[in-house]
Amino acid sequence: MNVDKAVMSFAGIMILASLALAHWHDPAWLWLTAFVGVNQLQAGITGFCPAALVFRRLGLPPGQAFAKAR
């Protein structure tokens, strides 16, 4: 697994978890879904992703999308 796959997997897990929490607990959890979406948009535009930095520090090899992540 590389950083790109880890970031996309993490985003997917966060979206599904927030949707489940919104369905079974409180609709306010949809703000987490919105936050993940905005973060993905920002990462696509700027190339900067905090999660990519964390995964690189954990030792995952860089992928194509975040090869130049700071």
C-alpha positions as CSV (number, residue, x, y, z in Angstrom):
1,M,0.0,0.0,0.0
2,N,1.3,3.5,-0.8
3,V,0.3,6.9,0.5
4,D,-2.3,7.5,-2.3
5,K,-4.2,4.4,-1.5
6,A,-4.0,5.0,2.2
7,V,-5.4,8.5,1.8
8,M,-8.3,7.4,-0.4
9,S,-9.1,4.5,1.9
10,F,-9.0,6.7,5.0
11,A,-11.3,9.3,3.3
12,G,-13.7,6.5,2.3
13,I,-13.8,5.1,5.8
14,M,-14.4,8.5,7.3
15,I,-17.3,9.2,4.8
16,L,-18.9,5.9,5.5
17,A,-18.5,6.2,9.2
18,S,-20.0,9.7,9.3
19,L,-22.9,8.6,7.2
20,A,-23.6,5.7,9.5
21,L,-23.3,8.0,12.6
22,A,-25.7,10.5,10.9
23,H,-28.2,7.8,10.2
24,W,-28.1,6.1,13.6
25,H,-27.1,8.8,16.0
26,D,-27.3,12.5,14.9
27,P,-27.6,14.2,11.5
28,A,-24.9,16.7,12.7
29,W,-22.4,14.0,11.8
30,L,-22.9,15.0,8.1
31,W,-20.6,18.0,8.8
32,L,-17.8,15.4,9.0
33,T,-18.7,14.2,5.5
34,A,-18.6,17.8,4.3
35,F,-15.2,18.3,5.9
36,V,-13.8,15.3,4.2
37,G,-15.2,16.4,0.9
38,V,-13.7,19.9,1.2
39,N,-10.4,18.4,2.3
40,Q,-10.3,16.2,-0.8
41,L,-11.1,19.2,-3.1
42,Q,-8.4,21.3,-1.4
43,A,-5.9,18.4,-1.8
44,G,-6.8,18.0,-5.5
45,I,-6.3,21.7,-6.1
46,T,-3.2,22.4,-4.0
47,G,-1.5,19.0,-3.7
48,F,-1.3,19.4,0.0
49,C,-2.9,16.8,2.2
50,P,-2.3,16.5,6.0
51,A,-3.3,12.8,6.0
52,A,-0.6,12.2,3.3
53,L,2.0,13.7,5.6
54,V,0.9,11.4,8.4
55,F,1.0,8.3,6.3
56,R,4.5,9.2,5.0
57,R,5.8,9.7,8.5
58,L,4.4,6.2,9.3
59,G,6.6,4.9,6.6
60,L,4.4,4.3,3.6
61,P,6.0,4.8,0.3
62,P,4.8,7.8,-1.7
63,G,2.5,7.3,-4.7
64,Q,2.0,9.4,-7.8
65,A,-0.4,12.0,-6.3
66,F,1.5,12.9,-3.2
67,A,5.1,12.2,-4.3
68,K,6.1,15.8,-3.5
69,A,4.1,16.1,-0.3
70,R,6.0,18.2,2.2
